[in-house]
């Protein structure tokens, strides 16, 4: 069974993927820059992919600004739209 996960390459996502794979779930990471065969880009999320999946877990978002250059409004925009 497929589980779709946005943010699968972040700290929480990596740990969730590892945990779910122990139960033999097939994980499909949804990312801006796919780097492996088990990741797709957001534009590739078609009804066929979604309908063939058990669940979607949304973990993607803006969480850190290590360079201290982001405005508060950017967090709202990225994390709510």
C-alpha positions, 0 to 999 in steps of 0.5 A: 500500500502506498503512503504519500509524504510531503517533506519526506526528506526533512527531519521528521519525514526521514524518521517517519519513512524509516518507521513506516517501511518497517511495516512494509508500506510503499512510501512515495515522497513528494518533493520539489527536486526528486532524487530517487525512484521513490520520489515524485515532484508535486506536478506529478501528483495525479489523481491516479497516484492519489487514488492508489494510495492509502494516505497522504501525510503533509510534513512540508513547510518552512520551519527554519531560517538559519540565515535570518533573512525571511519575513514572518509573512513568508512563513504564513504564505509558504505554510498555508497555501 
